Amino acid sequence: MDVKTQYWLNENRNTVLQFITWIFALVLWGPGIPLAFGAMGGNSDMAVGLAVVTSATAVGFLIVGTSVVTAYKNITTDIPEEALGLAFAQAERKNPFGFFLAVTILLPVAILVGHFLILF
């Protein structure tokens, strides 16, 4: 296997793992803040602190999510020539990256708004 194909395969695997990690962390963050708020007594001082934490977390999720989708889009435009004839490669190029980008922006924003509704 040539160096370009090996690099492409490694980057593809890394991007998929980053996206799976992003989803897993998002699933933990969503209910985690309200559960922490309830477990700590639910007073206004805790709400302000958790609002700061959840805001910073949302910014992190936005940065990581958009960069992973952009990296994945770039990977699919640089599929090795020997793989271009495969149905998988052709399907990868047809992915709705605009939709993926919108979802990676909307999910953290929606969860952040939900957290603010619960905290305040």
Helices and strands as residue ranges (DSSP letters): H 3-39, H 44-77, G 81-83, H 87-93, H 97-119
